[in-house]
Amino acid sequence: EMEALRRAGRVRKVPKNPDYPVYTFWDLGLNDLMTIWFAQYIDGELYFIDYHESSFQTWEFYAKLLLKKDHIYEMHFFPHDGNKRVRGGDAIVTDKELAEQQGIRPIKIIPRTASVDNDIRNFCKTTIPLCYFDEENCATGLNHLDNYRKVWSAKDSMFTSEPLHDEASHGADGFRTAAMAFKRGALEV
């Protein structure tokens, strides 16, 4: 899919179009990578203009990062674990609530699905051909999409249906959030 995307000229300079808002698509992490894809939805296609990843940062850091980018945000899409309860000081809150307290809003949660393998087949693989990626600003995220793999079973001498949880999986999971939002019509205004 990634080779076909490049052959089609969809990995190139993708400047921000000032006439359209920006959406963010996240994979949440703390001691592993927190990833954010920045995209615009234009004429039924996704234009990925930027990508960010970091670890061990606070919600205040991410709120400042979003402001510094100087975009007009339409929506922030979190994966299902955005509603997972976490300890936040003296209270039990969700990551969504913590992010909203820092001004990251509106946030929509993409619900958990039964199978990551089905998500890849039904959402990601069918969304990739409808995307453009900025080759410079999204280079790290593109590298993760290029290197996303399934777990190899030495016992069976074949790949399993489970994705390999490594550095590439976080950027790919952030893209999966985008593909699911896109295919479910959440970007239609």
N, C-alpha and C positions, 0 to 999 in steps of 0.2 A: 504493500500500500504506500509506503513512504517513497519507494523508488518511482512508482507511477505518479505520485504527487510531484516529485521533482521533474520528471519528464514532461509533465503537463505545464511546467512553469509556475507552479503555485508556491514555490519557496523562492522568494525574491524580496526586494524592498517593498514593504507594505506600510506606507505612511498613514497616520491617523487621519480619518476624514472628519473635519470639524462639524459636519452636518449630522453626525450620528453619535449617540451615546456609547459609552464603553460598558461592557459586562465583564465581571471577573468570575473565574471558575477555580475552585480551591481543592487541594488535598490537605487536610489538617494534620499537622505533626508538631511535636515539641522537641523530643530528643532525636527524632529523625526529621526528614525534610518537610517543611511547610511549603507548598507550591501554589503559585497563583498565575493563571493564564489571563491575559487581558485581550479582549476581542470586541470587534464591532460586528453587528448583524446587519448586513446590507443586501437587499434583494435576494433573500433566501440563502445567503452564504455567510460563512464566518471568516472574518479577517482578523487573524491573531497579530496584534501589533507589539506585544511585549510579553515577557515571562519573568517571574521572580521566584527564587527559592532561598530559604535560609532555615536555620535551626536555632533553638534556644532563645527565641525572641518573644516579647510580650505583645499583647493586643494593642498597646499604645504604640509600639514600633510599627505595626502593620497599618494602624490608622494614619500615622505620620507618613508612611511610605505612599499610601493611596493619595493623600493630599498633595504630596510632593510631585506626583505624576501629573497633576493638573488636568485630570479628565472629568467629564461630566458622566457620572455613573448612573446607569439605569437600574442595575440589580447586581447583587453579589450572590453567587450560587455556592453553597457549601454542600459537601456530601452528607450522608445520613448521620455521621458521627458528630455533626454540628449540634445535634440535640442531645448528645451524651452528657450526662451530668458529671461535672468535675468540681473539685474543691477550689473555690475562689475566695481566699481569705477565710473569713468566718462563716461563709455561706456555701451551700451546694447550688451551683448554677451550671448552665450549659455554655459551651464555647460561643454559641450564637448570642447568648445574653451578654457575655463578656465583650464580644466584638461590638455589639450594639451600644454598650456603655461607653465605648471609645469613639462612637460616631460612625461606625461602619454599618450603613443601612441604605436601603432595605436589603435584607438577607432572605433568601429562599432556600429551603433544605430540599435536596434531591433524595427521595426515599431509598432505603436499602432495597436491594433486589435479591433474588434467590441465587443468582449465579453470575460471578464475574466473567466467566467464559461466555455466557449468553450475552452479557452486556457488551463485551468486545465484539462479538459476532453481529449482534443486532443494532448496536448504537455506534460504536467506534468505527468499525470497518465501513459502515455505510455513510458516516459523516465525513471521514477523511477526504474523499474526492470533492467535497463541497467547501473546502477550507483553503485559505491562503495563509502563509506564515511569513513573517518578516525574518529574513535569513540571518540578520545580525542580532536584533533584539530578542529573538526566540531561539538562538543557537543552542543554548543549554537544554531547553525544553525539547527541541527537535532531536538532540542527541539522545535524550531519554526515550523518545518515541522510537528512534532507530534501534535502541538496545533493549527494548522491552521484550522479555522472553517468558516462556512457560518453564516450569520446573522439569528438569531432566531426571528420569527414573533409570538409574544404572541397572537396577534389577530387571526391568522390563525392556531396556534399550529403546526407550521412546519418551517423548515429552508427555507429561500429564496435562490435564485440563486446567491445572492451577497455575496462576501467574507466579513468577519468581519474585519474592519480596526483596528487592535490592534498591540501589540508588535510582535506577531507571523507573522503578514502579511508581514512585511518588509523582513524577512529572506526567507519567501515563495515566495515573489515577485522576490527576487534575484535569487532563484532557477527557477522561471518561465522564467526569462531572459535566463538562461542556457538551459532550455528545449526547448525554442523556437529557439535559435541559433543551438542547436543540431539537432532538427527535420527538420529544414529548410536547413540543409547541410552546415551551415556557418563554421563548423570546419573541413570540408574536404579540404585538401590542394592539 
